[in-house]
Amino acid sequence: MSGRIALGARTACSSRPYIPLHRSTSLPLSRNPRAKNGAEHRLATTSPRILAFGPYRSYGTLPSGSGRSPEIFPEANAEQGTRDLALSDAQRRTIYALSTPPGKAGVAVVRISGPDAVDVWRRVVQTPRIGKGKTRESGPVPWKMHRCRIIHPATEEVLDDGLAVFFKGPKSFTTEDVLELHVHSGRAIISSVLNAIAALPFCRPAERGEFTRRAFEGGRLDLTQVEGLRDLIDAETESQRKLALRNAEGTTRSRLEQLRSEIIRCMALVEALIDFGEGEDIEEGVYGQARDRVLRLRNQLVHHLSDSRRGEIMRSGIRLAIFGPPNAGKSSLLNFLAQREAAIVTPIPGTTRDILELSLDIDGLPVIVADTAGLRKTDDAIETIGVERARQLVRSSDVSLCVLPAPDVLVPSGEGGWGLQLPPSVTPLITDGTFILINKMDLLPNGLHTTPIPLPRSVWRASMHTGEGTADFMRGFAEALRRRYEILNEEDSRAEEPLITHARHRAHMENALLFLEAFLDTPPEDVVLAAEELRYAAQAVGKISGLIDVEDILDAVFRDFCIGK
């Protein structure tokens, strides 16, 4: 068996080392995930020789002078005692997935990205002949929608009549060659098209968020734009859409780059002192200039971090807790906000025992509303647990709304006026930021419910039963939420857009602030240490947008995407 490897023999080559396709499917050697150029992996081997042809890898050798290529003559492998092994996922660089929601609809989009996208076109897409004697196109015209038939590569069975468009890299979303198949969105059609692509040995199903990750690795997007794109897909309200769109367009990226560039300029001043020294080739006062700039940067970071988590709350939703004494109308308010019977409403006090949450859109604001058990002393073990959960939720929520029954809390005061008397069960939970709704105004004596009662700006009166005052309450409550989170109308530009929209951003920004403060505490004689503090601060800001190697956080960012994105 000289010069050959017997089938089933255990050799050093049977470990199936990485060998790229004959097409340009090799990965760069650089550890930088965004590197675009890199040497291809090559295995320099002697005898036995490893052959890599087409979609399979052949193990063995061919006799010198045989003149037979295993790529042209596949049967040569059997004659020479070699075997073909399927490619691993790392070698199959062309990925595919359904990019639209599954189910019945007008159009479904199947996306293919990778170096073999053109081969997928040639095997799966069949365009009509144009004119007598004209043959079918050998390849696609980039960025042009083609009317075509989708066929199975093995049987050439027609699967659907649709459209196909080819995006030539790097002018595509992933910066690779991208093929999109627009077919009818039916369960059987989608399944047959995906199975047809799966029959191609150089294609594999995409992982969650893999298309967007390739766009990041190709330099098309940074991490803040990736997160903005994900938030844009998940946006349920107008304010969430606007916030996510600004991030996806690169607004956050440019603001972070300004901060990082300013830190780098300060670091350049300090490192100039290390290289040359003050008084030689560098003018005096350079270290003082750097300190002044860092002090301004520190104040900017403190300003961004002191935003009451406005960006994170707007992205994930304002958590609103409705609380109050039993039978005050809390569940009726929840049903009014939801515009449906979401909670059970009875005249029996203590009907609500547990927390009921709903995600709602209140005047374009994302609000997660929670109805809680009525606050009172009780001997019922189950109700006691519900009351304690209600207290904990009120303390941990972003906003709290206390609902009180008008006949029990409105008491006469001097000179024919009225005052508000809070029940002892809710008094410990009332703070300066608590909103109050006086419900059941229709149960007051005749004529009294229409009498003007002076109330603070954060207190409203209404009747959930008759609907009286509900429109004023909704308008005033929405305006109060906008004021609290500085979300103003389009024509009012006084509010600054939040820079921090994710907990990850806040953690890196806090680290950058610590390094800047460490620089300010470093004496001028320790200029080397001072430069290192600035270097760490620049790296912390760079991790937000992914301008440095941040492999440890990439999986956490991309795993929440759908498969076709």
Residue pairs with C-beta under 8 A, 6 or more apart in sequence:
1 81
3 47
3 48
3 61
3 63
4 48
4 60
4 61
4 80
4 81
4 82
5 11
5 13
5 48
5 59
5 60
5 61
5 81
5 82
6 81
7 81
7 83
11 48
13 45
13 48
13 50
13 59
14 59
16 57
16 85
16 88
17 43
17 50
18 41
18 43
18 88
18 90
18 91
19 41
19 43
19 50
19 52
19 57
19 91
20 26
20 27
20 40
20 41
20 52
20 91
21 52
21 54
21 55
21 87
21 91
21 93
21 115
21 116
21 202
22 52
22 53
22 54
22 71
23 115
23 116
23 119
23 202
24 115
25 91
25 92
25 93
25 94
25 114
25 115
25 116
25 202
26 40
26 41
27 38
27 40
27 41
27 90
27 93
28 35
28 36
28 37
28 38
28 39
28 40
29 38
29 39
29 41
30 38
31 549
31 551
32 549
33 216
33 217
33 549
33 551
33 554
34 216
34 217
34 218
34 219
36 218
36 219
43 50
47 61
48 59
48 60
48 61
49 60
49 61
49 62
50 57
50 58
50 59
51 57
51 58
51 59
51 60
51 62
51 70
51 82
52 58
53 69
53 70
53 71
54 71
55 86
55 87
55 200
55 201
55 202
56 84
56 85
56 86
56 87
56 201
57 84
57 85
57 87
58 70
58 77
58 82
58 83
58 84
59 82
59 83
59 85
60 77
60 80
60 81
60 82
60 83
61 80
61 82
62 68
62 70
62 76
62 80
63 80
66 76
68 76
69 76
70 76
70 77
70 80
70 82
77 83
77 84
86 201
87 201
87 202
89 204
92 201
92 202
92 203
92 204
93 114
93 115
93 116
94 112
94 113
94 114
94 115
94 116
94 117
94 119
94 120
94 202
94 203
94 204
95 112
95 113
95 114
95 203
95 204
95 205
95 206
95 207
95 210
95 211
96 110
96 111
96 112
96 113
96 120
96 194
96 197
96 198
96 203
96 204
96 205
96 206
97 110
97 111
97 205
97 206
97 210
97 211
97 563
97 564
98 108
98 109
98 110
98 111
98 190
98 194
98 563
98 564
99 109
99 110
99 111
99 180
99 211
99 564
99 565
100 107
100 108
100 109
100 185
100 564
102 108
102 187
102 190
103 185
103 187
104 185
104 186
104 187
105 185
106 184
106 185
107 182
107 183
107 184
107 185
108 182
108 183
108 184
108 185
108 186
108 189
108 190
109 180
109 181
109 182
109 564
110 180
110 181
110 183
110 190
110 193
110 194
110 197
111 178
111 179
111 180
111 206
111 211
111 564
112 120
112 178
112 179
112 180
112 181
112 197
112 203
113 172
113 173
113 174
113 176
113 177
113 178
113 179
113 206
113 211
113 214
114 176
114 177
114 203
115 176
115 177
116 200
116 202
116 203
117 166
117 176
117 177
117 178
117 179
118 139
118 140
118 166
118 177
118 179
119 200
119 202
120 179
120 197
120 200
120 203
121 139
121 140
121 164
121 166
121 179
122 138
122 139
123 153
123 200
124 150
124 151
124 152
124 153
124 181
124 196
124 197
124 200
125 140
125 146
125 148
125 149
125 150
125 151
125 164
125 179
125 181
126 136
126 148
126 149
126 150
126 151
126 158
127 136
127 137
127 146
127 147
127 148
127 149
127 164
128 136
128 147
128 148
128 149
129 135
129 136
140 146
140 164
140 165
140 166
140 179
141 166
142 166
142 167
142 168
142 171
143 165
143 166
143 167
143 168
143 171
144 165
144 166
145 163
145 164
145 165
145 182
146 163
146 164
146 165
146 166
147 163
148 161
148 162
148 163
148 164
149 158
149 159
149 160
149 161
149 162
150 158
150 159
150 160
150 161
150 162
150 164
150 181
150 183
150 193
150 196
151 157
151 158
151 159
151 196
152 159
152 192
152 196
152 199
153 196
153 199
153 200
154 199
159 183
159 189
159 192
159 193
159 196
160 183
160 184
160 189
160 192
160 193
162 181
162 182
162 183
162 184
163 181
163 182
164 179
164 180
164 181
164 182
165 179
165 180
165 182
166 177
166 178
166 179
166 180
167 173
167 177
167 178
167 179
167 180
168 177
169 175
169 176
169 177
169 178
170 176
170 218
172 178
173 211
173 215
173 220
174 211
174 214
174 215
174 218
174 220
175 214
175 215
175 218
175 219
175 220
176 214
176 218
181 193
183 189
183 190
183 193
197 203
198 205
205 563
206 563
206 564
207 563
208 558
208 559
208 560
208 561
208 562
208 563
209 557
209 558
209 559
209 560
209 561
209 562
209 565
210 558
211 564
211 565
212 221
212 226
212 229
212 230
212 558
212 561
212 565
213 226
213 554
213 558
215 221
215 226
216 222
216 223
216 226
216 546
216 554
216 558
221 229
222 250
222 253
222 545
222 546
222 547
223 544
223 545
223 546
223 550
223 553
223 557
224 247
224 250
224 252
224 253
224 256
224 505
224 544
224 545
224 546
225 247
225 248
225 249
225 250
225 252
225 253
226 546
226 557
226 558
227 247
227 501
227 502
227 557
228 244
228 245
228 246
228 247
228 248
228 249
228 252
229 244
229 248
229 565
230 560
230 561
231 240
231 243
231 244
231 247
231 248
231 315
231 501
232 241
232 244
232 245
232 247
232 248
233 562
233 565
234 240
234 244
235 241
235 244
236 359
236 361
236 366
237 361
237 364
237 365
237 366
238 364
239 314
239 364
239 365
239 366
239 487
240 314
240 315
240 366
243 311
243 314
243 315
243 497
243 498
243 501
244 315
246 252
246 497
247 501
251 497
252 499
252 501
252 545
253 545
255 499
256 499
256 541
256 544
256 545
257 545
257 547
259 297
259 300
259 301
259 541
260 538
260 541
260 542
260 545
260 547
262 293
262 297
263 294
263 297
263 512
263 516
263 534
263 537
263 538
263 541
264 538
265 293
266 290
266 293
266 294
266 297
266 534
267 531
267 534
267 535
267 538
269 286
269 287
269 289
269 290
269 293
270 286
270 287
270 290
270 527
270 530
270 531
270 534
271 531
272 282
272 286
273 282
273 286
273 287
273 527
274 527
274 528
274 531
276 282
278 284
278 286
278 287
287 524
287 527
291 519
291 520
294 516
294 519
294 520
294 534
295 520
297 516
298 513
298 516
298 517
298 520
301 509
301 512
301 513
301 516
302 513
304 498
304 499
304 500
304 509
305 500
305 506
305 509
305 510
305 513
307 498
307 499
307 500
308 485
309 500
309 506
310 485
310 486
310 498
311 498
311 499
311 500
311 501
311 502
311 505
312 500
312 501
312 502
312 503
312 506
313 319
313 398
313 485
314 365
314 366
314 485
314 487
314 498
314 501
315 501
315 502
316 366
317 359
317 366
317 367
317 368
318 365
318 366
318 367
318 368
318 398
318 399
318 481
318 485
319 368
319 370
319 396
319 397
319 398
319 399
320 367
320 368
320 369
320 370
320 397
320 398
320 399
320 400
320 401
321 370
321 372
321 390
321 393
321 394
321 397
321 399
321 400
321 401
322 330
322 333
322 334
322 369
322 370
322 371
322 372
322 400
322 401
322 403
323 330
323 372
323 375
323 390
323 393
323 394
323 400
323 401
323 402
323 403
323 426
323 429
324 330
324 374
324 375
324 402
324 403
324 404
324 426
325 374
325 375
325 376
325 404
325 405
325 408
325 423
325 425
325 426
326 349
326 350
326 373
326 374
326 375
326 376
327 347
327 348
327 349
327 350
327 351
327 374
327 405
328 374
328 403
328 404
328 405
328 439
328 440
329 403
329 405
329 439
329 440
329 464
330 352
330 371
330 372
330 374
330 403
331 343
331 344
331 345
331 351
331 352
331 356
331 371
332 345
332 439
332 464
332 465
333 371
333 401
333 403
333 437
333 439
333 464
334 342
334 343
334 356
334 358
334 369
334 371
335 341
335 342
335 343
335 345
336 464
336 470
337 358
337 360
337 362
337 369
338 358
338 360
338 369
342 356
342 358
343 352
343 356
343 371
344 351
344 352
345 351
349 374
349 376
350 373
350 374
350 376
350 378
350 380
350 383
352 371
352 372
352 373
352 374
352 386
353 373
353 382
353 383
353 386
354 373
354 386
354 389
355 370
355 371
355 372
355 373
355 386
355 389
355 390
355 393
356 370
356 371
357 368
357 369
357 370
357 371
358 368
358 369
359 366
359 367
359 368
359 369
360 367
360 368
360 369
361 367
362 474
362 477
362 478
362 481
363 474
363 478
363 481
363 482
365 478
365 481
365 482
365 487
367 481
370 393
370 397
372 386
372 389
372 390
372 393
372 394
373 383
373 386
373 387
373 389
373 390
374 387
375 387
375 390
375 391
375 423
375 425
375 426
375 429
376 387
376 425
377 425
378 384
378 387
391 429
394 400
394 429
395 429
399 433
399 435
399 481
399 484
400 429
400 431
400 433
400 434
400 435
401 434
401 435
401 436
401 437
401 477
402 426
402 429
402 430
402 434
402 435
402 436
402 437
403 437
403 439
404 422
404 423
404 426
404 436
404 437
404 438
404 439
405 438
405 439
405 440
405 443
406 438
406 439
406 440
406 441
406 443
406 444
406 449
406 461
407 440
407 443
407 444
408 423
409 420
409 421
409 422
409 423
409 438
410 418
410 419
410 420
410 421
410 438
410 444
410 453
411 418
411 419
411 420
411 421
412 418
412 419
413 419
417 454
418 451
418 453
420 436
420 438
420 455
420 459
422 430
430 436
433 484
434 458
435 458
435 459
435 460
435 477
435 480
436 458
436 459
436 460
437 459
437 460
437 461
437 462
437 473
438 455
438 459
438 460
438 461
438 462
439 461
439 462
439 463
439 464
440 463
440 464
440 465
441 449
441 461
441 462
441 463
441 468
441 469
442 449
442 463
442 465
442 466
442 468
449 463
449 468
453 461
455 461
457 476
457 480
458 480
460 469
460 472
460 473
460 476
460 477
461 469
461 473
462 468
462 469
462 470
462 472
462 473
463 469
463 470
464 470
481 487
482 488
486 495
486 496
487 495
488 494
488 495
499 505
500 506
500 509
504 544
504 553
504 556
505 544
508 540
508 541
508 543
508 544
509 540
509 541
509 544
511 536
511 540
512 537
512 538
512 540
512 541
515 533
515 534
515 536
515 537
515 540
516 533
516 534
516 537
518 533
519 530
519 533
519 534
519 537
522 529
522 530
522 533
524 530
539 548
542 548
543 550
543 553
546 554
